[in-house]
Amino acid sequence: MNATTVTTDTVDLADPATFADHDLTEFWRTLRDTSPVRWNPPTRQRRGFWVLSRHADIMAVHRDDENFTSERGNVLVTLLEGGDAGAGKMLAVTDGPRHEQLRKILLRALGPRVLKPVADAVRANTRQLVREAVARGDCDFALEIASRIPMTTISNLLGVPESDRDFLLTQTKTALSADDDAIDEEESAMARNEILLYFQDLVEERRTAPGEDLISTLAQSTVDGAPLSDEDVVLNCYSLIIGGDETSRLTMIDSVYSLAAHPEQWRRLKDGDCGIDTAVDEVLRWASPSMHFGRTAVRDTEIEGVRIAKNEIVTLWHSSANRDERVFDQPDVFDLGRTPNRQIAFGYGPHFCVGSYLARIEISELLMALRDFTVGFERTGEAPRVRSNLLNGFHSLPVRFHPDRAGLARDDNLSGAK
Ligand code: HEM
């Protein structure tokens, strides 16, 4: 668990160890109060970058696609490397009119109307996984439940065959966050490449034999009157897998971790004293699974009176914004009934998460399944953290579930009645 407290002078936010080994609560509070636009100095290996910690400043940069671009990367890894190979092709790292058109295609494919059958499948899958785990009693929630919800959902959307899903899950975990200290950047790069190659094959297949899936939709779509190239389709599939799996999975794991640690909040959920939608917003705020995003200044500009030079990197720390006392009453209290809740886990402005509707379905189905099938649960061992400067959360979470026999029986009756 996060243990040591750090001082503002010693923290390097590019270093994954900073997050794995330290409690940054005080650090972020100090930054918000005294240095809301802070310079993270360069090291011998990499350049320096700006760090924004206040909710209002982060929203302002998210909104401002005149002064800031996503096309030179939108997370530290790519920003520090000097760019993203998907620039101008992959939604998250494309700006301007092309971004707008591509976004429309994806929003249509990920909107409420189209997602109805997907939502039904998420519900059935989540309820079955939770029921099975409750029947077993003990499980690793991260591996046995959370790993099997978002990846199954996105794979269904993209039409990824069942037999390939474990392969993709392993590659995704290696590509983004290191669950294992032994995984280095070279291995992560190889995993990213494996995912791209995998989708290249699938795109070729769908061009010859289109189906109802999202890959076929993308393969038949046009932007500016020209069909999307194979590379465009592959990069966007990659981004959906990467963007849609880890973040939702880590939020689910964090929900169970936090509910086990806050029994009084669990009781409110169980007793129906707070709405599911309100609870979903709070677990998103609390988990803040993607800690930062980032932009590059395209011209000299200013934030809070601090001069930002053209080409400098500005990082936006959602994990801090979501605890900003200027916006949230008692931000360090986990409160499932919190309203209003202006959490920005999904970002804001032109790049606001296109998968937010789907992610909300996944998280709410999990909370409802827990509420219906268990009277409570507790952590039975250590929950190791992912080692990353981007993602926040746990890659393993041993828990023991106590069955709600009446709730299980009610669900049996309902299923029987259908
Ligand atoms: C964008 C967070 C789930 C696909 C974003 C952004 C954030 C975010 C903060 C904005 C990035 C930026 O401003 O540069 C999350 C969280 C999720 C989640 C916290 C779950 C709890 C999903 C899912 C999908 C997805 C399920 C896909 C099905 C995307 C894509 C973008 C995006 C494609 C780029 C949008 C654009 O640039 O216009 N997400 N996301 N995300 N997300 Fe999500």
Residues whose N, C-alpha, C, O or C-beta is under 5 A from the ligand:
A	BS01	HEM	N74 L91 A92 R103 S239 L240 G243 G244 T247 S248 T251 P289 F293 I344 A345 F346 G347 P350 H351 F352 C353 V354 G355 S356 L358 A359
